[in-house]
């Protein structure tokens, strides 16, 4: 067993790696060294390229250009297995665990010890126990648990144990602490430091700057697919890190002139749900109010709770001053709320149906007399919005699935404009669409607000949230951690509120609810 | 600045729309639907095969196809029951569901209508209902609607997969049909000529239409007229009402439909009620045709109905399909059965053919979906 653990220290050299996806350059000429006996942090905003880089290192993606080598030996992976064989292991947030088998089998999957063709249970359990004791996890990870009984923390441990069973040379951890409690985090850090001291090169990806400062030796900062800095952690302050992550030129983004009224459109008081912990805010008529925060902060879920798609546990919702009860999305629509969801294809559109049907769906009741759709009226209304929003489609009867992303999003928007809501919730309305269409959507949002609509604008892109919002709420872990407006609103201020983790362990509703 | 450039495609779109109304052939095609064109071609090929090609191989019985007797009695009348079930099923399949229980629902409708008409059994003994053809027909349909409500509630409130749910109710409703019949025995309606007229009556019998291949004009069966009327009503519902739009939306993407304000539960229960009501009517007509309210009247019909829907171009994932397509597919299946009869294939061969036809219909439907999926990704990238 001793030779299994022998580690051959080696420097992972990433040279000139580039990778492009449709509409986006995910990585642009990135070069860096990941050295044995060192913990290197990857930090950056959502979409800065951290995950893409990890996936390239792990063999999930092939780079468009550039090379990866360990100690001068060039590597080229076409799948994760080859990366594993070279001693590289990436531990993702959601490791793959076989649900129906216990911990030892999950750890040794693929190389179970056997005798006469049968699994040697005794040797397997023995091996696993020794290994767990060695790293001090024997009480956290009881070996008789089945895969589907494991918590997120335990799943990650299983994945780490898998990585350690073969001589691992490079170990990458992607947001490992996002679902761990304080004590679990401490144990994980102990393990990571120990592996570092044994000569493993460690990559640590996290949004939590405090943790990074505590754990890591060097920090690599990515922004828009470029590596902007690699420095020893001791030489950087938190503010410096945030500034380097952001540092973008704001002038090229749409800049809206605030035009809010003092007429209340939507007010939410003390909203509690599975994802939220006392959220209160207000949006006035004519206002664009941005909701910023990291992925998983609970913004999309907030929209869905308000819209009646997800259950509300407690709290009150007021529309133009009146308390409303919303059970289902159709209640919300009847009361004057529109909602363009984040996942356009899965939640926003009926891809196999026409532009016409997708646009008029929310106003069918108004369009119908004795349940018969007045088709002439329908065509006129839809035609008007197709023209107003400049939706490029060969005809109103074109299947929506055959339009480009930007035009699809405009169909969703025209649906809600036709419904004439008082409050419009836009969840990541510019995701995955090209620059030109983005600009058109910014202009439209601006116009709509100026016409008196209250807009709840959820976006992970800081420049657009800053450019378009009259006020900004920042969320973290299901709570609003701050409100910014005017001169206070800057990328640094938002990131500070969204990331700098000075909260107690997350108080999400009973986690059993979503982990089943 | 680039406003004109953007407006260009919009104006060209308008000219395209107006061009579409240009030629008469194009207008006819767009009324039938491009997807349905292949069904018509298949029908023509099939008829040619039965009447002409089979003659080359020495089958002479194909000559009998174009006779009024064969066309009206063996084709137009024979397709009615399966046709009705298939039209109800079309609505459910377009909405992304499935109703396997239609055959058993028809059995219930058959027993209930006969009991009410004759005044026997569980429902028949309720005296104020008895002895009216209209009430018997309505009772059979109502029984079907009730069965549909049960299907709908199981699928929506208990969240049981529609295939499993209606497979269960297929068995359960078959049992109920027996329980409703007095002593589980068929109820004869031979003595009710007004009721059996539904199956035996002929419209336009007196019109002077010349004989066809030596066979005299028979008139149009009442059953066929009922099928056409139901088809037109359901086509209207699907194309012109808010409910029809909701059916297509739910079948295309139920999450998106809900987030656009469609009440999924209500739509689903209503569509199973519609499918159940039509199946109940099919049961009533089965009673009229077989002159008895028999609890096994509907057994096994669901397979033919589902086959016709998929053959008619409905997507297995839902969101696509037309009543017109199903109607053409029903004719196609009817002509196929008739042709096999005329050419002397035995019933076992016919069953094999029907089974494989279902598989082929679904395969074609899947292939069509895969093709549109490909074009969609090509555009997205």
Interface residues (C-beta under 8 A of the other chain):
Chain A: X22 X307 X309 X328 X329 X330 X333 X334 X339 X341 X346 X347 X348 X349 X350 X351 X352 X353 X357 X360 X361 X362 X364 X365 X367 X368 X371 X372 X373 X375 X386 X387 X390 X392 X393 X394 X395 X399 X401 X402 X403 X404 X405 X415
Chain B: X6 X7 X9 X10 X13 X16 X17 X240 X241 X242 X243 X245 X246 X248 X249 X252 X253 X255 X256 X257 X258 X259 X260 X261 X262 X263 X315 X319 X320 X372 X375 X376 X379 X380 X381
